[in-house]
Amino acid sequence: MKSVEELKAIREKALKEISIRENENKTRIVVGMATCGIAAGARPVMNAFVEELNKRNIKDVNVTMTGCVGICRLEPIAEVYEANGEKTTYVKLDAEKARRIVAEHIVNHKPVMEFTIGAAEK
């Protein structure tokens, strides 16, 4: 940093990023990225979510990560939080399943029930 103007620009950029993350009117996809999730393949799952959303030019969905979700045997796990507060938990994911979740759940608003925690427990 060499000037006050540069500091102000950095501050404005950071504030915009924070407001984007805090926007409650957006759908959020949260991927479990603790060591259990990463070991089970969560990184390619998260990348697939981001790539598919970018490919479809979907801007109103945030993809974030969290630590351990607490059900390690069902990793990789992702939770979709709708803007209306509804949550769907997807388990035993891979990159292809993540792409399908974007196509069916995010785009067409139809959760992929066969990938949900309820289906995995049967």
Summary of the structure (lengths in Angstrom):
residues: 122
radius of gyration: 16.4
end to end distance: 57.2
largest distance: 61.1
contacts: 345
relative contact order: 0.17
helix: 50%
strand: 17%
